[in-house]
Amino acid sequence: MEVIKKQTGAAFSLKKGQKLRVVDPQGEQVSDMVLFNSEDTREKISSGKTLDFEESILITKGDFLWSNRSRKMMEILEDTNGRNDFLLAPCSPETFQIMYKNPEYHPSCFENLYTNLEKFDIQPDDVPTAFNIFMNVQFAADGKLSVDPPLSKAGDYVLFQAQMDLIVALTACSAEDSNNGSFKPIHYEILE
């Protein structure tokens, strides 16, 4: 089991057919995930295509994560928590300045994604909206969004299977509101 320390990230290759288990070891910790086709990184995970083709804003067991070229990238085989979405972009330094009114430097998922993806020649502007594993965004009848504490308990996981050769980047999210005010690690393992 690999460990992503709190407020950090990781990036790695995943072959078609391999499985990826993303675990919340302590509970109430979000993980942002982005995917790229390892043979052509211009093909990447698409929030819009996934929401279109799965006909839901909540993505869980039995659903696929789709690319900007309308191809399946991952299938969700198991999901013990059941609450994941694409509703908010990865937190960035600007997120903390604009939304949190925090002028100081703050670790962010966006930075943790692009710095870990540099070894694959993926630039910051190439990072798409992430799949927010364990994130609990609620929406009111008028469309107003709110970020509630994750529903994930210690040991909850999502099991994915790659539908093509992929580059995967994961974070242990750095936004206070997303993680009920504390930061914890995320674990992952690659299974044949």
Secondary structure per residue as TSV (DSSP state, phi and psi in degrees):
chain	resnum	aa	ss	phi	psi
A	1	M	-	360.0	126.8
A	2	E	E	-90.1	147.0
A	3	V	E	-114.3	126.7
A	4	I	E	-100.8	112.4
A	5	K	-	-66.0	157.4
A	6	K	T	-52.7	138.9
A	7	Q	T	59.7	31.7
A	8	T	-	-130.8	-170.0
A	9	G	E	-152.2	178.3
A	10	A	E	-151.6	155.3
A	11	A	E	-141.5	142.7
A	12	F	E	-160.5	167.5
A	13	S	E	-92.7	148.5
A	14	L	E	-137.5	125.5
A	15	K	-	-84.8	152.5
A	16	K	T	-52.8	131.2
A	17	G	T	93.7	-22.3
A	18	Q	-	-70.7	155.5
A	19	K	E	-110.7	148.4
A	20	L	E	-125.9	121.4
A	21	R	E	-105.9	122.0
A	22	V	E	-107.3	122.5
A	23	V	E	-117.9	137.4
A	24	D	E	-97.6	96.0
A	25	P	S	-70.2	-27.2
A	26	Q	S	-113.2	-13.5
A	27	G	B	96.0	149.3
A	28	E	S	58.7	42.5
A	29	Q	-	-131.4	123.7
A	30	V	-	-85.0	149.6
A	31	S	E	-129.9	124.7
A	32	D	E	-86.7	136.2
A	33	M	E	-130.7	132.1
A	34	V	E	-123.4	152.9
A	35	L	E	-130.9	143.3
A	36	F	E	-135.1	144.8
A	37	N	E	-67.6	121.0
A	38	S	T	-67.1	-20.1
A	39	E	T	-89.7	-18.8
A	40	D	E	-156.4	97.1
A	41	T	E	-72.2	-2.3
A	42	R	E	-69.6	-20.8
A	43	E	E	-89.1	122.5
A	44	K	E	-147.6	168.5
A	45	I	B	-56.9	141.2
A	46	S	-	-125.8	117.1
A	47	S	H	-63.4	-43.8
A	48	G	H	-62.8	-47.0
A	49	K	H	-64.6	-39.6
A	50	T	H	-63.7	-45.6
A	51	L	H	-64.0	-39.5
A	52	D	H	-60.8	-56.1
A	53	F	H	-75.7	-27.4
A	54	E	H	-91.0	-8.2
A	55	E	T	53.9	39.7
A	56	S	-	-158.3	151.6
A	57	I	S	-92.5	-10.2
A	58	L	B	-109.5	117.7
A	59	I	-	-107.7	127.5
A	60	T	-	-151.1	-162.7
A	61	K	T	-49.0	132.7
A	62	G	T	92.2	-12.8
A	63	D	-	-91.5	162.6
A	64	F	E	-113.5	153.5
A	65	L	E	-100.2	125.6
A	66	W	E	-107.5	156.6
A	67	S	B	-94.6	169.6
A	68	N	T	-65.3	-10.3
A	69	R	T	-104.5	18.5
A	70	S	S	62.0	37.0
A	71	R	-	-119.2	148.2
A	72	K	E	-71.9	130.9
A	73	M	E	-105.9	-42.5
A	74	M	E	-142.4	148.3
A	75	E	E	-112.3	140.1
A	76	I	E	-91.1	111.2
A	77	L	E	-87.0	-37.2
A	78	E	E	-143.4	149.0
A	79	D	E	-154.2	102.5
A	80	T	S	-80.6	-12.6
A	81	N	S	-101.9	-46.6
A	82	G	-	83.7	4.1
A	83	R	-	-123.7	102.7
A	84	N	-	-144.2	150.7
A	85	D	B	-157.0	178.7
A	86	F	-	-119.3	18.5
A	87	L	S	-74.0	-23.7
A	88	L	S	-127.3	144.3
A	89	A	-	-71.6	161.3
A	90	P	-	-57.0	136.5
A	91	C	-	-60.2	144.1
A	92	S	-	-134.9	170.8
A	93	P	H	-53.9	-37.1
A	94	E	H	-67.5	-32.1
A	95	T	H	-55.7	-45.9
A	96	F	H	-72.8	-29.1
A	97	Q	H	-74.3	-45.1
A	98	I	H	-82.6	-48.5
A	99	M	T	-87.5	-37.4
A	100	Y	S	-99.1	-3.7
A	101	K	-	54.1	38.5
A	102	N	-	-109.5	106.4
A	103	P	-	-77.0	-12.3
A	104	E	S	-80.1	158.4
A	105	Y	-	-61.4	140.8
A	106	H	-	-141.4	131.7
A	107	P	-	-56.1	149.2
A	108	S	-	-145.0	154.5
A	109	C	H	-63.0	-41.2
A	110	F	H	-57.8	-47.7
A	111	E	H	-64.1	-41.8
A	112	N	H	-66.7	-31.0
A	113	L	H	-70.2	-54.1
A	114	Y	H	-72.0	-31.6
A	115	T	H	-69.3	-34.4
A	116	N	H	-76.3	-24.8
A	117	L	H	-85.6	-8.9
A	118	E	G	-55.5	-36.3
A	119	K	G	-66.0	-15.9
A	120	F	G	-101.4	13.6
A	121	D	T	60.0	34.1
A	122	I	-	-102.3	125.7
A	123	Q	-	-93.9	161.9
A	124	P	G	-52.5	-41.8
A	125	D	G	-68.3	-13.1
A	126	D	G	-86.0	-11.0
A	127	V	-	-77.0	119.7
A	128	P	-	-85.6	178.7
A	129	T	-	-60.6	131.9
A	130	A	-	-85.2	156.7
A	131	F	E	-81.1	119.4
A	132	N	E	-92.7	94.7
A	133	I	E	-75.2	131.1
A	134	F	T	72.4	3.9
A	135	M	-	-79.9	144.6
A	136	N	E	-122.4	78.5
A	137	V	E	-91.4	127.2
A	138	Q	E	-107.3	157.8
A	139	F	E	-139.8	133.9
A	140	A	-	-82.6	170.3
A	141	A	T	-58.7	-30.5
A	142	D	T	-85.2	3.0
A	143	G	-	92.7	-4.4
A	144	K	-	-65.4	130.2
A	145	L	E	-93.6	146.3
A	146	S	E	-139.8	146.3
A	147	V	E	-102.9	111.9
A	148	D	E	-99.8	162.8
A	149	P	-	-56.5	142.2
A	150	P	-	-56.9	147.9
A	151	L	-	-87.5	-6.0
A	152	S	-	-67.4	139.6
A	153	K	B	-104.6	164.9
A	154	A	T	-54.4	127.1
A	155	G	T	93.3	-8.9
A	156	D	E	-61.3	148.9
A	157	Y	E	-150.5	163.1
A	158	V	E	-125.0	131.4
A	159	L	E	-109.1	120.5
A	160	F	E	-110.6	155.9
A	161	Q	E	-128.7	128.2
A	162	A	E	-68.9	133.9
A	163	Q	S	-100.9	-3.6
A	164	M	S	-157.7	169.5
A	165	D	-	-68.0	129.2
A	166	L	E	-128.8	155.4
A	167	I	E	-106.4	127.2
A	168	V	E	-117.1	136.9
A	169	A	E	-125.6	136.6
A	170	L	E	-129.6	151.9
A	171	T	E	-128.3	164.2
A	172	A	-	-104.8	103.8
A	173	C	-	-53.2	143.9
A	174	S	-	-104.5	4.8
A	175	A	-	-93.7	124.2
A	176	E	T	-53.9	-49.0
A	177	D	G	-61.5	-32.4
A	178	S	G	-72.5	-23.3
A	179	N	G	-119.8	24.2
A	180	N	T	57.0	37.3
A	181	G	T	85.1	2.0
A	182	S	-	-136.3	165.3
A	183	F	-	-122.2	133.8
A	184	K	-	-138.5	168.7
A	185	P	-	-78.0	167.7
A	186	I	E	-123.3	140.1
A	187	H	E	-109.8	152.0
A	188	Y	E	-148.5	156.0
A	189	E	E	-145.4	146.2
A	190	I	E	-101.5	128.7
A	191	L	E	-119.4	139.9
A	192	E	-	-77.2	360.0
